[in-house]
Amino acid sequence: MKTCLLENAAVNLPGGTLENAYILISNGRIARISKQKVSSDETIDLNGLTLYAGFIDVHIHGAVGIDVNAASADGLLKIAAFLARNGVTAWLPTLVPDSYDNYKRAIDAIDEVMRLQAGRPVAQAVGVHYEGIFANETMCGALRSKYFKSGQWAVGGGRLPRLKRGVHMMTLAPEIESGIELIESLVADGWIVSIGHTQADAATLDRAFAAGARHLTHFFNAMTGVHHRAIGVAGWGLANRDVTFDIIADGVHVHPNMLGLACRTKSAEKVSLISDSVAPTGLADGEYSLWGETVTVKNGRTENERGSIAGSVSTMLDGVKMMSSLGFSDVEVGQMAALNPAKLLGIDKTHGSIEVGKRADLVGVDGEGNVAFTMIGGEMVVAEPPA
């Protein structure tokens, strides 16, 4: 069994940073973390890079010109390769509302990727995220409301295509017809239910929470905001200590000052970063066809023909840089980019932090906040660290 020793790293551990540390990798997992050098088959000097657990993106629609809804398995692998270059080691391909046939084809492609991806130099898909087919039409954002369904459709026997294995996550509005019953049914069937694209009142949100919906999707966006008399979905999310949320930290979807305020109020332990990136991510500004309409990308902002923001063109790495610039510590940023997403998906026993026994999914970041290398399952897949 070949072993690899990473030396001279500032390792971002759950409880703090361990300077000048050694990490022994064996059989794709972390075998030892220490301040003492041990023997190994290979040694790599990281020259003081900061080592984070690999980022986990639970909400991403596409990149490099490829849309998850329309992608083949090969296309998904191209997205996954782009993600790896930007520090992501695990991801949840995210589907916007679509026809059953398109959903089925997309699920088949994700199933195929999950069969093929092991050992490849790509971010590993760990499941699927359905966003918004059970949304409130008045809060649809860039989603296509013609494909929306009521909770009654599902409670009455309607079924969405499922993967053969992996995580299943659903973003929905609890106030839709039979929405609470839908949450109960999904939770009983093993789904992770997140509240989003909603204008539910506090009483409905309390019922959704009791039914098992404990997370909020892209906080502040496509939900009612905070008001001192009408608490709104965002206000409810901040007030309920047991609710978590994810947020797009691109400086476009949420003003940086509000981003910092909300995340500090909720605490880093309850926040996950997401990219919500769409197909033009990684490409130049311009006009792109997406979800049946033209989307314009200019200066880091997307806009569809209706004037709505249509996802982001940011990466998880951009979000990490943003949160660092707002004064969050390496430990806090690591929680938001890796550990909290892993907890949300229920994969934190193997993913999300640098601990003995977990997967060797790592990202080395230089002093400028850029990715020097990514390691997936113990394999260096992006670039050798600088000499």
N, C-alpha and C positions, 0 to 999 in steps of 0.2 A: 504494500500500500504506500504510494508516493505521498510524501509530506512536503509542505511549503511553509516557510517561515517569513512573515512580514515583519521587518524591523524598522526602528527609528520612526515610529508613527505617533501622532497625537490621537489617541483612540477615544471616540465619543461613546462612552458607556452610559447606561441608564442613570447612574448616580453622579456622573461627573466625567471629566476628561483625564485620561491617564497618559502623561507625557512620556516620550521615549520608550514606548511599549513594544512588546513582541507578541505577535499573534501566530499561533501554529494552526495550519489548516491541514486536515486529514480527511480523505474520502468526502470532500465537498462540504465539510462542516468545521466549525470552530472547535479545536481540540484543547487549546490552552491560551490564556491571556496572562501575561506576566511582565515583570520588569527585568527578568533574567533571560538570557539567550539559551536556547536549547538546540540540540542537533536536529537537522532536517535534511531532506534530499535536495532542497532548493531554498535559497535565501534571496529575498528581494528587499533592497533598501528603499524605503519610502521617503527618505530625506526630509522628514518633518511634516509630511502631508497630514491633513486632518482626515481621519477615517470615520465615515458615517456608516450606519446600516443602510443598505440599498433602499432607495426611495420606492414607495408603493403608491401608485396612482389608481384610485378607485373610481375615477370619473374621467374618461377620455374617449372622444368620438373619432379621432383620427389624427393623421400627420402625414407629412411628405406627399401630399396630393391624394391620399387614400382615405376613404370614409369607411368606418367600421360597418355601417349598414350595408354597404355595397361591396365589401372587400372579399376576395378569395382568401384561402389559407396563405397563399404566397404573399398577398398584399398585407395581411395581418403580420406576417413575419417581417416585412419591410418596416411597418410601424414599430414593431418590437425592437428591431435593430436600431432605429432612430432613438427610441426611448433609452436603450442601454447606453448609447453615446452621451446621454444627458443624465445619467445616474440612476435611472429607474431599473429595478431588478424584478419587479412584479407589477402586474396591471390587471384592471378589470375592463375589458372592451365594453363600451357603453353604447346602447342602441337607442335611437330616437323613435317616436311612434311611426309605425310602418304597417304594411299589409302582412297578413299571416304568412303568405308565401315568401315574402322577403325576410321576415323574421326567421322562418325555417331555414332558408338558405344561409343566413348569417350565423345561426346557431350551429349548423353543420360545419361551417368554415371554422368557427371557434373550437368546436370539438376536434377538428382535424389538426389545428395548431397545437392544442393541448396534447395531442398524440405525438406530434413531430418535434416539439420544442426542446425536450430534455437534451442537455449537452450542447445545444446551439448557443452561439454568442448573442442572445437576444433576451429582452425582458420576458419573464415567464407569465403567460396568461393564467390566472387562477380562477376564472369564472366569467360571469356576465352580469352587467348592470342594465336593466330596463329602465329608461327614464321617461316618465310622463305619459304613457298610454292611458293612465288613470289620473289625468291632471284636470285642474279647473280651467275651463276655456278662457276665462278672463285673465288668467295668469300664465298663458301658454308660452310667452316669450317667443323664441324662434321655433318652437315645436309646431308640427302640422296637426291642427285640431281635427281635421277630417278623419284622422285615424284614432281619435280618442274613444274610449269605451267607459261605460259605467261600471261601478263595482258590482252591480246586479248581474252584468254579463258573466263575470267570473264566478260569483257566488252561485249563479244558476247553472254552472257547468262549463263555461268557456275556459279554455286553457291556452296558455302561451307555450311555445316550444321551449323545452328544457335541455340543458346539456346532459351528457351521459355522466359527468362528474363535475365537481367544482362548486364554487360559491355562486349563489343566485341572490341578487340584490334588486330591489324595486323601489323607485321613487314615485310617490303618489300623493294626491290631495285627499285628506281624510273626509272632507266635507261633501265629496261627490256621493251620488246615490249608492247606498249600501257600502260606503267607504270603510266604516268601522268593522263590519262583518268581513270585508275583503282583507283588512289587516289581520284579523284573527285567523282567517283561513290561510293566508300566506305564512304567517309566523308558525302556525301548526305544521305547515308543510316544509319548514326549514329555511324559509326565505329571510333575508335581512331587509327590513322595511324602513325606508327613510321618507320623511315628510318634505314635500317640495312642490313647486308650481301650485301654490295654495294661498287662499285668503281665509282659512278656517279661523273661527273665533276661539277664545281660550277654553271654553267648555268642550268644544269638539276636539281640540288639541289634547286636553286632559284625557278624554276618552280614547283617543288614538294612542296616547302613551300607555294607558292601562291595557290596551289591546296588544301592545308589544312594539310600537313604533317609537324608537328611542333616539333617532338621529334626524338631522335636518340637512337637506341638500343645498349646495352653493348658497350659504348663508347671506341674507339680505336680498339676493337676486331671485326674482319671481316669487316673492312672498311679501305680505304686508309688513311695513316697518314698525319702528318704535314710536309710540305716542304716549304722553303722560296720562291720558284718560282711556284711550283704546290701546291696549297693550300690544296688539299686533302679533304676528307669528314670530318676528325677530325678537320682540320684547319677551314673549313667552319663552323662547329658546334661551335667552340670557338669564331669565329668572328661575328656570327649572334647573336645579343643580345636577340632575341626573340625565339631562339631555346633552348629547354631543352634536357637533356640527362640522361640516367641511366648508371650505371657503376658497375662492379663487384669488390668489395673492398676486395679481398682475398689475395692480394699480389702476386698472380700467374698470373692472367690475365693482370694486369697492375702493373708495379713497384711502390712501395709505394711513391717514390719521384715524379714520374709522376702523380700518383693518386692525391697527394696533390696539385701539380702545376695546374692540369687541373680543379680541383674542386674549387680552390681559384680563378682562372682566370674566370671561368664561374659564380661563386658565389654560396653559399649554397642554395640560393633561386631557383636555376635552375637545381639542381642535385637530382636525386633519386637513392638510393642504391637498388641493386637487388642481389639475390643470384645466379641465373642461375643454381641452384643445380639440380643434376640428381639423379637417383635411389640409387646409392651407398652412398649417403650422410647419415651420422649417423652410417655407418657400418665401418668395419675394412679395412685396405689396402688389395688389392688383385685384382683378375681378375673377371670381371663381363660381362655378355652378355647384350648389350644395343644397340637398333636400328639396329639389324642385324649384329653386329660385337662385338669383344671383346674389352672391355675398361679396362685399367689397372689404378688402383688408388695407388699412392705411395706418401707419405709425403705431402698430401694435394693437389696433382696435378693429373688430369685425362689425359689419352692419349689413343687415339684409334689406330687401326691397321695402319692407314695412317700417324700417327705421329702428328695428330692435338689434341689440347686440346678439350675435349668433355664435355663442361659444367664444373661446379664446384662441390666440396663437402663441400662448406661453407654454412653458414646460414646468415640471416640478422643480427643476434647478432654478428657474426664474423666481419661483415662489420662495425657495430656500434663501436666495440672495435678498429678496424683499424683506423677509422676516428678520434676517440678520441685520439688515440696514435699519430696521425699526428697534433694534436693541435687544432682541431675544437672544438668549445664550445658545451655544452649540447644542447643549443638552435639550433645551426647549425646542429648537428647530428640528433636532433629530426625532423627538417625540411626534411633532406635527407631520413630518414628512415620511416617517417609517413606522414607529411603534403604534401610534394611534390608529392609522389605517389598518395595520395588522390586527389590532384588537377588534376593530369594527368588523372585519371579515372573519374573525375567529381563527386566524392562522398565526397568532402571536407565540405559540409554543415553538414554532420553527422559523418565523420571520420577524423582522421589525426592530431588532436590536442586536448589538454585538455582545453575545453571551456564549459561554461554553455549551456546546451541544446544538446550537442553532445553525442553520444554513450559512455558509460563507458567501452571503450576498452583501457586498461591500461597495462603497464608492469613496475614492480618494480625491479630496478637494484641495486645491492649492490656495496660496495666500490671496489670490484675486477672486476666489469663490468659484473657480472653474473646475470641471471634472478632469483629473489627470488620468484616472483609469476607473473602470468598473469591473468588479468581480462577481460572477454569477455561478453559484454552486461550486466555488473554489477555483473556477477558471477565469484567468485574466482575459477579458474579451474586447476591450476597447483600445487601450494603449498601454504600453509599458510605462511605469512611472519614470519621471525624469532622472537621468543619471546624476 
